[in-house]
């Protein structure tokens, strides 16, 4: 018998499946004002990155400026 038997794995799978509604509701809760605040913060942070940091994430300065200049209410 292997290290992971059905006896040990099945309860873990059941626990994960039981948590799924909580994860979905947490994602659904990240809407409205919270989503707008998140966009505002991340776009502002994007504008503060230097050239090396932008290269690390695969963006040009122009791409970062375009995304960072969007209003927080636009996706």
N, C-alpha and C positions, 0 to 999 in steps of 0.2 A: 504494500500500500504506500502511496506517495505521501509527501508531507501534508498536502492539502487534500483531505478527504471530503466527500460530500457532506459529512456530518458537520464539519467546521465551516465550510464555504456557504452552505445554504442559509444558516442564520445571518451571516454577514450580508448576503444578497437581499434577504428579506428586510434587514434594517435599512439598507440603501434604498430599496424600493419604497419603504415607508416614508423616507425623507423627501422623496421627489416632489410631493405637493408643496412642501415648505420652500424648496428651491424655486419652484415656479412662482409662488406667491412673492418671494423676495425679489425676483426679477420684475414681476409686474408692479411691485411697489416702487421700483426705480423709474418712475415716470413723472411727468408734470414738472414741478419745481425742482425736484432732485435731479432729474435728467438735465434740465437747463443749467443748474449750478455745476454739474459735472462737465458739461460742454464748455462753460465759461472758464472754469479752472484749467482744463486740459488745453484749451486753445491758447490761453494766456501763457501757460507753461511752454507750449510749443514755440511761441514767439521769443522766448528767452533762451532757447538752445543755441549753442555756438555751432560753427561749421563742422567740427569733428563729431559732435553729438548728432547732428542731422545726417551726416554720412553713415553713422552707426545704425540709424533706423531707416536708412534708404530714402531719405527725402532731400530734395534740393531746397535752397533758401526760398526760391519762388513758390514751391509747393507748400512749404511751411507758412509762408506769408499769406497765401491764398486761404488755407484752412484756418489759420489763426485770426484772420480778419473777418471771418463769417460771424454774423450775430448769433448769440447763444440759442435763439429760438429756431434756427435752421439746422436741419440734419446734415 
